[in-house]
Amino acid sequence: MKGKSLQSTIFLDYPANCTLFTVIQRLTFTFVATGCYGYWMVLDTGWFRAIEVVTGDWSKLLLLNHSTAQSLNRTMYYLIYKPYLMMSQFSREGDKPTLADLPFVFGKDVYPVGRLDADSEGLLLLTSDKRLNHRLLDPAFRHQRTYYAQVEGEVTDEALRQLSAGVTISVDGKAYHTLPAHAVRIPEPAIPERNPPIRYRASIPTSWIALTLHEGKNRQVRRMTAAVGFPTLRLVRWSIEEVTAAGMRPGDVQEVGRRELLAALHIR
């Protein structure tokens, strides 16, 4: 048996027959809208509820003690460093990885606040707090989001000026002029490497910019940098207001407290 601690959750690989367990009672329930199956089981350390990770082979189980199971009914807040090519959702679309593949048990009715495209990386906030979802997604509140973008070519001062002033892009087939932003050239940031890395071409240099927006249109950063002649090769959302991805790695999940989070988001 191999296991590792993950905050208050223990992730274990077990044989499909689970012969080490004494099954007391079987029950069916809905968990994070996946329709998993639960068991009451007795281990040497006491009573546990085992929840299947939906793999179809029963070889992976998540074990929660009573205190952890009770905490799942609270309003919860999580920060995730979304890996490259992972979908910002729990539901399946073919064989694409989703948030359900993360080795973490999320609270009830938790969903992403906004989303990152599959080919983008970085900070993603999940919560069951509908009020917070509204405050961050309603354009009227204009919360700032900072992205690190690696672009093709040596970005010019004129391109940065245009990005800051606003550029015209296509949104839902219609011309849209972006709100004023803040765009600056930066050294290559100290962020986790992407897997796989971008394609290297010796004849074409790249550069990095930090772009802070107060809105979130579909693929907006990529469309903005393309509009000024510098296509985005890699895109990482680094922060939302003062909440950052500092110290996180792709696939990391951090549970955060409500008061701490709202203060960092400048929400009262």
N, C-alpha and C positions, 0 to 999 in steps of 0.2 A: 504494500500500500504506500502510495506517495501522496503527500499533501503539502500545501503551503498556506500560511495565514494570509488573508486578504481583508484587512480591517477586521470587522466582526464576523466575516464569512470565511468558511474553510472550503477550499476547492479540492476535491479528491478524485482520483481515477480508481475505479473499482471494477472487478469482474462483473459481467452482466448478470450472473446469478445471485450476487449479493449474499453469499452464504454466511458471511460474518454477522449479518443482521438478524435479529428476531423481529418478525413483522407482527405487530399487534393489531393494527387496524388499517384498512385501505380506504381512502376517500378521494373523490374527484373534486377539483376546485379550479377556479380561474386565477392565474398568477401572471401579472404584467401582460394581460391580454393574449397569452400564448396557449392557454388551455393545457397546462402541464398536469401531471399527476403527482399526488403527494402520498407519503407514507409516514406513519408514526413508527419510529424505530428505537431500539434500546442499544446504547453503546455503553462502554465501561464508565463514561463520564456523565451519563444521564440520558434524559429523553431528548430526542432531536426530531425535527421534521426534515425529511430529505426531499428535495425538489429536483425533478429531472431537468437537465439541460437538453433541449429538444434536438437530439442527434439521431433518434430512432433506434439506437442500439443499447440504451440503458447503461452504457459504460461510464457515463459521467454524471456525477451527482453533486448538488450543492447542499451542504448541511447547515441548517440554521438552528441555533438554540432559541429558547422561548423569548428571551429579551430582544434578540435580533428580529424575530418574526413580528413581535409587537411594534417595533420601531418602524416597520414597513407601512404602518397605517398613518404615520405622521406626514405633514407636508415636508417634502424632501427637496434638497438642492444639491446638485452634483456638477462638477467640472470634469470635462473629458478632453483629452488631447486626441482628437480624431485622426486616425491614421489615413494615409493616402489610399484611395480607392475604396474606403469603407463608406457605405450609405449612411446618411444622417437620419436613420429611422430604424424601428424594430421589425417592421414587416418585411417579408422576403420578396425579392425580385430576382427570380432565377437563382444562380449560384453566387451572386454578389454578396460579399460580407456586409453585415449590418451591425447595429449596436447590440443586437441579441447575441452576437458572437463574443462580446467582451466577458471575461470571467468574473462577473460581478452581478449581484442580485439587487436590482433597483426597487424602490418603493412603488406603491400602488399608483396607477394613473400618472406615471412620469413620462414626459415627452420633451423633445428638444425645443428650445426657444429659438425659432428660426432654424436655419440649416446651413451646412457647408456642402458644396458640390462634392461628388465623389473624388474628383481629381484635385481637391483642395485639402489642406491639413490644418490642424491647430485647435484652438479653443472652441469648445461647444458647451453650452449651458443646458442642463436638463432639470426640470422641476415639475412638481404637481401643482404649483402655485399659479392659478389662472390669472390672478391680478398682475403678477410679475410678467407673465407672458405678454399681457396686453401692454404694459408700460414699456417693454423693450421693443415690441414690434410696431407699435403705433408711430407713424412718421412724425406726429405732432410733438413727441417728446425728444426726438433727435439725439438719442444716445450715441456717443462716438464709439466707433470700432476701428481698430488699427490693424492693418494687414502689412506683412512683409512680402514683397513681390520680387522675384528674380526675373528680370526682363532680358530680352534679346537685344544686344547692342549696348553701347555706352550712353546711358540716358543723358539728355541735354538739359540745360537750365530752362530753355524755352518749353520743353515738354513738361517739366515740373511746374512751370508757371501755368500752362494750360490746364493741367490736372487740378491745380489748386483753384483756379478760377471757375472750373466746370467745363465739360465737353459734351458734345451731342453724341448720344449712342442710340441704339435701337432697343426698345423695350416692348415686347408683345407686338412687334411689327410696326411700331410707331416711333417717330423721333422723340427723344427725351433729352433735355439738357440737365446734367447732373448739378446738384447743389455744390456750393463752394466747399472745398476740402483742404487738407493739408498734406502736401507731397514734398518729401525731402529725399535726397540721395543718402544712403547709409553704407557703411562697410558690410561685408557679409556677416549676418547676425549669428550669434552662438545658439543655434537651434539644432534639434536632432536631425540626423541625415535622413533623407527620404529613401524608401525602399519600394521600387528600384529608383536609383538616382536619375536625374534628367540626362538626356543624351548629350555627350560632350562633343563639341565641334571646335577644333583648334583655331579655325579661321574666323570664327564668329565669337566676339567677346560677349560677356554678360555683365549686368550690374544689378544692384539691389536698391529698392526704394521702400520707404515706409509711407503708406497712404492711409490717412485717417478720414473716415467718412461719417456722416450723420444720417445715412439712409442705407437701405439694403435691397437694391434691385437685383433681379436674377443675373448672375455672372457679371456683376457691375464692374469689379476691379479689372477683370480680363478685358472687358469691352472698352473700358476707359484707356488702359495702356495701349491697346491696339489702335484706338482712335488717334493717339499722338505718335504712332509709328514704332512702338516698342512692345511687341507681343509678350505676354506673361508666360514664362516657362515653368515657374513654381510659385504657389501661392499658399501662405500660412497666415491664418488669423491669429494674431498675437494677443490682443486684448480687447475687452469690452469695458469702457471707462477705465477704472483702476484694477479690474480683475484681469490678471495676466496668466499666461501659460508657463511662467518661469518655473523651472525645476521639474517640469513634466516631460514624460516620454510618450511616444505614440502608444495608444491603448491604455494609458493611465486614467484612473477614475479617482476623483477626490470628493468626498462628501464635505459640504461646507455649511456653517450655521447661517440662519436667516439674517440675524442682525449684522454679522460680519459682511455677508454678501451685499445686502442692501446698502450698507455704508459705502462699500467699494463701488457700487453702481450709482451712487449719488441719488438714491431713491429714499424718500421719507415716508 
